Amino acid sequence: MTSITTMSNSSDLYDRINAANKASSTSAGTSKVKSKAEETQDRFLKLLMTQLQNQDPMNPLDSAQSTTQLAQIQMVTGIDELNTSMGSLSSSYQAGLSVQAAGLASSLIGHEVLAPGQKFSFDGNTTREARVIVPEDAGPVTVSIYNANGVKVDEIALGDAKAGMSEVSWDGIEEQGNKLPAGTYKMIALSTDAKGVSSELKTYVPAKVESIDLSGGNLKLTVVGNGSMSLSDVIRIS
């Protein structure tokens, strides 16, 4: 009785595989590209068909084991399709973020930002606010201001500034108390350690955004006087 029942189960499985093969053949006409999981499933079905056709009647194939293997392969196929869907969703999400970032960057054109650099403009009246990055044990910090001709026109002593970001304000008045004209100026910050060795420090200066660059998938701003930089480099927007 057991042998007859097993043969019946095998016959049922044989019918199911035949149906699966017919469905596979039908779909082949509409889609020629198959995933690796689908190819694996096809190979398994062909192998199983061969085993069923050539099985020993006295020792039939275990249908339960074959059904379990087929279910496992179908699960792999489902995971493969899920990964494809998630990849497509991720690409769409990233594209949406890029569009939003581009929109934000476009709105910055003509606005002033506080960004890495040394050159800045002075309108002859408005005090300019800048920042200096001071490292640990930097020693006394001095900020020098140069005009467009490279002539030093002013100096600001920050002394032993605390490590971190220090604020610098320049009102456009030189050492003799005279108001300097409007134009492009340059800020250079130096620290002097205990051995008398001077090191140039990173400065953030106010400058206008001239354009944006989306080439290469990287969003960059072109800032007047200080070139191209990432949006993440900007620490303040006016």
C-alpha positions in Angstrom: 0.0 0.0 0.0 2.8 2.4 0.8 4.4 1.9 -2.7 1.1 2.7 -4.4 0.6 5.9 -2.3 4.1 7.1 -3.1 3.6 6.5 -6.8 0.4 8.5 -6.7 2.2 11.4 -5.0 5.0 11.2 -7.6 2.3 11.2 -10.3 0.8 14.3 -8.8 4.2 16.0 -8.6 4.9 14.9 -12.2 1.7 16.7 -13.3 2.6 19.8 -11.4 6.0 19.9 -13.0 4.5 19.4 -16.4 2.2 22.4 -15.7 5.2 24.4 -14.5 7.2 23.6 -17.6 4.2 24.6 -19.9 4.0 27.9 -18.0 7.7 28.4 -18.4 7.5 27.7 -22.1 4.6 30.1 -22.5 6.4 32.9 -20.7 9.6 32.3 -22.7 7.8 33.9 -25.7 7.3 37.1 -23.8 10.5 37.4 -21.9 13.9 36.1 -23.2 15.9 37.4 -20.2 15.9 35.3 -17.1 17.3 35.9 -13.6 19.9 33.5 -12.1 17.2 32.2 -9.7 14.9 31.5 -12.6 17.6 29.7 -14.5 18.3 27.6 -11.4 14.7 26.7 -11.1 14.5 25.6 -14.8 17.5 23.4 -14.3 16.0 21.8 -11.2 12.7 21.1 -13.0 14.5 19.5 -16.0 16.6 17.3 -13.6 13.5 16.3 -11.6 11.6 15.4 -14.8 14.5 13.2 -15.9 14.5 11.5 -12.5 10.8 10.9 -12.5 10.9 9.5 -16.0 13.7 7.1 -15.2 12.8 6.2 -11.6 12.7 2.7 -10.3 9.0 1.6 -9.8 10.1 -0.4 -6.8 11.9 2.6 -5.3 10.1 5.7 -6.4 11.3 9.3 -5.9 10.4 10.9 -2.6 7.8 13.4 -3.6 7.9 15.3 -0.3 11.6 15.9 -0.5 11.3 17.1 -4.2 8.4 19.4 -3.3 10.4 20.9 -0.4 13.4 21.6 -2.8 11.1 23.1 -5.3 9.6 25.4 -2.7 13.0 26.5 -1.6 14.0 27.4 -5.2 10.7 29.4 -5.5 11.6 31.2 -2.3 15.0 32.1 -3.8 13.2 33.4 -6.9 11.0 35.6 -4.8 14.0 37.0 -2.9 15.7 37.7 -6.2 12.6 39.6 -7.4 12.4 41.5 -4.1 16.0 42.6 -4.4 15.4 43.9 -7.9 12.3 45.8 -6.7 14.2 47.3 -3.7 17.1 48.3 -6.0 14.7 50.1 -8.3 13.0 51.8 -5.3 16.4 52.9 -3.9 17.4 54.3 -7.3 14.2 56.3 -7.5 14.7 57.5 -3.9 18.2 58.7 -4.6 17.1 60.4 -7.8 14.4 62.3 -5.8 17.0 63.4 -3.3 19.3 64.6 -6.1 16.4 66.7 -7.5 15.7 68.2 -4.1 19.3 69.0 -3.5 19.6 70.6 -6.9 16.6 72.7 -6.2 18.1 73.9 -2.9 21.4 74.6 -4.5 19.7 76.6 -7.3 18.0 78.8 -4.7 21.4 79.6 -3.3 22.7 81.3 -6.4 23.3 85.0 -5.6 23.2 84.4 -1.9 26.1 84.8 0.4 27.5 81.8 2.3 30.2 81.2 4.8 32.5 78.7 3.2 36.1 77.5 3.1 38.5 80.0 1.5 40.5 83.2 2.0 39.1 85.7 -0.5 36.1 87.9 0.3 34.5 91.1 -0.9 34.1 94.3 1.2 31.5 96.9 0.2 33.3 99.7 2.0 30.8 99.8 5.0 29.5 96.4 6.1 31.5 94.5 8.8 32.6 91.1 7.5 32.2 88.0 9.7 34.6 85.0 9.2 35.7 81.9 11.1 39.1 80.3 11.9 39.6 76.7 12.8 42.0 76.5 15.7 43.6 73.1 16.5 44.6 71.9 20.0 47.8 73.6 21.4 47.9 76.0 18.5 49.4 78.9 20.4 48.7 82.6 19.7 46.6 83.2 16.5 46.9 86.2 14.3 44.6 87.0 11.3 46.1 89.2 8.6 44.1 91.1 5.9 45.6 91.8 2.5 44.2 93.9 -0.3 43.9 92.8 -4.0 47.6 93.8 -4.6 48.8 91.5 -1.9 49.6 94.4 0.5 48.9 93.7 4.2 46.4 96.4 5.4 45.3 95.1 8.8 46.0 92.6 11.5 43.7 91.0 14.1 45.2 89.3 17.2 43.1 86.5 18.5 45.7 85.5 21.1 45.5 82.0 22.6 42.2 81.1 21.1 40.3 78.0 22.3 40.5 75.0 20.1 37.6 74.8 17.6 35.9 77.5 15.5 36.8 81.1 16.5 34.8 84.1 15.2 36.6 86.9 13.4 35.0 90.3 12.7 36.6 92.9 10.3 35.1 96.4 10.0 37.3 97.5 7.1 39.3 100.0 9.2 43.1 99.6 8.9 45.6 100.0 11.7 45.9 103.8 11.3 42.1 104.2 11.7 41.4 104.9 8.0 38.4 103.3 6.3 39.5 101.0 3.4 37.8 101.1 0.0 35.4 98.6 -1.3 37.1 95.7 -3.1 38.4 92.1 -2.8 40.5 91.2 0.2 42.2 88.1 1.5 42.3 86.7 5.0 45.2 84.5 6.2 45.3 83.1 9.8 48.5 81.9 11.4 49.2 80.2 14.7 52.6 80.1 16.4 53.5 77.2 18.7 55.9 77.2 21.6 58.9 76.6 19.3 58.1 79.7 17.2 56.9 77.7 14.3 54.0 79.2 12.4 51.2 77.2 10.8 48.4 78.4 8.5 44.9 77.7 9.7 41.7 77.0 7.8 39.4 79.9 7.4 35.8 80.3 6.4 34.9 83.6 4.7 31.7 85.2 3.4 31.3 84.9 -0.4 28.4 84.7 -2.9 27.4 81.6 -4.7 27.9 82.1 -8.5 26.7 78.8 -9.9 26.1 75.1 -9.2 27.6 72.0 -10.8 25.8 68.6 -11.1 28.3 66.8 -13.3 29.5 63.4 -12.1 26.5 63.0 -9.8 28.2 65.3 -7.2 26.5 68.5 -6.2 29.0 71.4 -6.0 28.8 75.1 -5.6 31.0 77.6 -7.3 31.7 80.4 -4.8 33.0 83.8 -6.0 36.8 84.1 -5.3 37.1 80.6 -3.8 36.2 78.1 -6.5 34.2 74.9 -6.4 33.1 73.1 -3.2 30.6 70.7 -1.9 27.3 72.0 -0.3 28.3 70.2 2.9 31.3 72.5 3.2 29.1 75.5 3.7 28.5 76.3 7.4 26.1 79.3 7.1 23.8 80.8 4.5 22.7 84.4 4.5 
